[in-house]
Amino acid sequence: MEPNNLFGDIPAQLPEELLQTLFSGAKGFRVERIVSRGHSSPDGFWYEQDEEEWVLLLSGAAELECQDPPQRLRLAPGDCVAIAARRRHRVVWTAPGRDSVWLAVFYEK
């Protein structure tokens, strides 16, 4: 067993968001590390997954947009949010020029 660092092994060049599954379990349970560096969802694109999601922003800054009901959330390090299954959401903005590191937990109720 060796420790992992959520801020380690981030590539110098990051043309796309970095998505890594850190571990997973039964019934779709998984934990992911997401690294954004000025990335956002494409225009008109919405995430709408079958699992519940809990996300924690560890570093950087970001803004999420949700539908039904409409909502915008500006996130700073330490902010977390639970996103219900099938609730449409997107990343509007992440801090350019620095890493926004997220810890995302996906699960079924």
Salt bridges, closest charged atoms under 4 A:
GLU32 OE2 - ARG30 NE 2.93
GLU51 OE2 - ARG30 NH1 2.74
GLU53 OE1 - HIS89 NE2 3.40
GLU63 OE2 - ARG72 NH1 3.12
GLU65 OE1 - ARG72 NH2 3.64
GLU65 OE1 - ARG90 NH1 3.66
ASP99 OD1 - ARG37 NE 2.65
